[in-house]
């Protein structure tokens, strides 16, 4: 069973609870302050992270367009080679070309 509490016991219990409440309020104040300080530290880092993500995106786009340009240049070179082969083949097959080279003109 529960012990019977006198009014003095109740008053002491109330006093102890108030004291404990004050301690908890102080602890809460300290923790709130620490949270604010940590948030102040996090905010600049978040801005740095955002800027770095933007830089990564820019570099990725530059690389993407560089790869497209390289592909186009390689295709252009291939076309020039093919055209050169066709011209060379026509030149060899043509008697005018042979005559031109034989005459020295």
C-alpha positions as CSV (number, residue, x, y, z in Angstrom):
1,X,0.0,0.0,0.0
2,X,0.9,3.6,-0.3
3,X,2.3,5.4,2.7
4,X,0.2,8.3,4.1
5,X,1.8,11.6,3.4
6,X,1.6,14.5,5.8
7,X,1.3,18.1,4.7
8,X,5.0,18.6,5.5
9,X,6.0,15.7,3.3
10,X,3.8,17.1,0.5
11,X,5.5,20.5,0.9
12,X,8.9,19.0,0.8
13,X,7.9,17.0,-2.3
14,X,6.7,20.2,-4.0
15,X,9.9,22.0,-3.1
16,X,12.0,19.2,-4.5
17,X,10.0,19.1,-7.7
18,X,10.3,22.9,-8.1
19,X,14.0,22.6,-7.6
20,X,14.3,19.8,-10.1
21,X,12.2,21.9,-12.6
22,X,14.6,24.8,-12.2
23,X,17.5,22.5,-13.0
24,X,15.8,21.2,-16.0
25,X,15.0,24.7,-17.2
26,X,18.7,25.6,-16.9
27,X,19.6,22.5,-18.8
28,X,17.0,23.3,-21.5
29,X,18.5,26.8,-21.8
30,X,22.0,25.4,-22.3
31,X,20.8,22.9,-24.9
32,X,18.8,25.5,-26.8
33,X,21.9,27.7,-26.9
34,X,24.1,24.8,-28.2
35,X,21.5,24.1,-30.8
36,X,21.5,27.7,-32.0
37,X,25.3,27.6,-32.2
38,X,25.4,24.4,-34.2
39,X,22.8,25.8,-36.6
40,X,25.1,28.8,-37.1
41,X,27.9,26.5,-38.0
42,X,25.8,24.4,-40.3
43,X,24.3,27.2,-42.4
44,X,27.6,28.3,-44.0
45,X,28.5,24.7,-44.8
46,X,25.1,24.2,-46.4
47,X,25.8,27.3,-48.6
48,X,29.3,25.9,-49.5
49,X,27.7,22.5,-50.4
50,X,25.1,24.2,-52.6
51,X,27.9,26.2,-54.4
52,X,30.0,23.0,-54.9
53,X,27.0,21.2,-56.3
54,X,26.5,24.1,-58.8
55,X,30.2,23.9,-59.8
56,X,29.9,20.1,-60.3
57,X,26.9,20.7,-62.5
58,X,28.8,23.3,-64.5
59,X,31.8,21.0,-64.9
60,X,29.5,18.1,-65.9
61,X,27.8,20.2,-68.6
62,X,31.2,21.4,-69.9
63,X,32.4,17.8,-70.1
64,X,29.1,16.8,-71.8
65,X,29.5,19.5,-74.5
66,X,33.2,18.7,-74.9
67,X,32.4,15.1,-75.6
68,X,29.7,16.1,-78.1
69,X,32.3,18.4,-79.8
70,X,34.9,15.6,-79.9
71,X,32.4,13.2,-81.4
72,X,31.4,15.8,-84.1
73,X,35.1,16.5,-84.9
74,X,35.9,12.8,-85.2
75,X,32.9,12.3,-87.5
76,X,34.0,15.3,-89.6
77,X,37.5,13.9,-89.9
78,X,36.1,10.5,-90.9
79,X,34.0,12.3,-93.6
80,X,37.1,14.1,-94.9
81,X,39.0,10.8,-95.1
82,X,36.2,9.2,-97.0
83,X,35.9,12.1,-99.4
84,X,39.7,12.0,-99.8
85,X,39.5,8.3,-100.6
86,X,36.7,8.8,-103.1
87,X,38.6,11.7,-104.8
88,X,41.8,9.6,-104.9
89,X,40.0,6.6,-106.3
90,X,38.3,8.7,-109.0
91,X,41.6,10.3,-109.8
92,X,43.4,7.0,-110.2
93,X,40.5,5.7,-112.4
94,X,40.5,8.8,-114.5
95,X,42.7,8.9,-117.5
96,X,42.8,12.7,-117.3
97,X,44.5,12.5,-113.9
98,X,47.1,10.1,-115.3
99,X,47.7,12.3,-118.3
100,X,48.0,15.3,-116.0
101,X,50.7,13.6,-113.9
102,X,52.5,12.2,-116.9
103,X,52.7,15.6,-118.6
104,X,53.9,17.3,-115.5
105,X,51.3,20.0,-115.6
